[in-house]
Amino acid sequence: MSAGAPSPTPDPAPRDPRARRWTILLVLLALVVAGGVALRVAASSGGDDDPAPERKVEADAETDTTPDASTSTTDDDAAAEPDPGATPPDIEGPLVIEVVSTEGPSGPSQFVRRLGPIITDSQSSLPYVTSVLGEPDSSGPDAQEPTVCDARWIQYGLEAQFYFGHPPSAEQSCSVGPVAAAVMTGDRWRVGADGLAVGDDLAALEQAFPGAQRSQLSPGLATLAGSSEGYVLAEASYGGDPYPTLFATVVDGEVASFLYVSGAD
């Protein structure tokens, strides 16, 4: 080799095939990581192409159990929960007192199921009756017995007394007490759809209720009914003992009113 001539470049060492494979894998891994970062950035940017909101709306729609306002309810559902704030419809036609006969351990018994549109059960409170008939013309503690709540609906010829005795108080009686007694006047009231009505004569009463007996009313009931006695039309059983639950009062030979008495306390 002459002086000053460049020395020949040695041939590069042959590459290890295993090192080449590791390089390719590292590059692919870097691409995957970069792609994942890009996707997370795009998702957090809330762009128009982000399908996540649509998926959430679809999921909410699938799990939403709120009833559709257009879905109809049954009559039983509507009747089970009366709305005290609703304006009651005008009630026309006869106001029918419904009496149901049953057979108990001590023999036959009758109970009054309805006073017109009012269901007479343990839930027949003043708020309930108000939801059916509208606001009473007057309501508050009874003048004779302050723990009793008295209310009048002049339009329907109805005066009802509500009582809650555990412990007795006017506030409880006016809020949760059921109908304990009621007097009904006016020729719209009748027992049964085609039965005895206010204004009928004594002969009609004796024909409709052949076994009706005259009975003295207690002082409180006499004050409510405006009469000291009445004809017993239905007799119920309370605690195994019979007691009159529906009377008719007669003035000048005609039925003047019906008097309902509950066994509730």
Secondary structure, DSSP 8 states (H G I E B T S, - for coil): --TT------------HHHHHHHHHHHHHHHHHHHHHHHHHHHHTT-TT--HHHHHHHHHHHH-----TT----HHHHHHS--TTS------S-EEEEEEEEEETTEEEEEEEEETTEE-STT--HHHHHHHH-S-SEEEE-SS-TTSEEEEEGGGTEEEEE--BTTB-HHHHHHT--EEEEEE-STTEEESTTS-BTT-BHHHHHHH-TT--EEE--HHHHHHHTSSEEEEEEEEEETTEEEEEEEEEEETTEEEEEEEE----
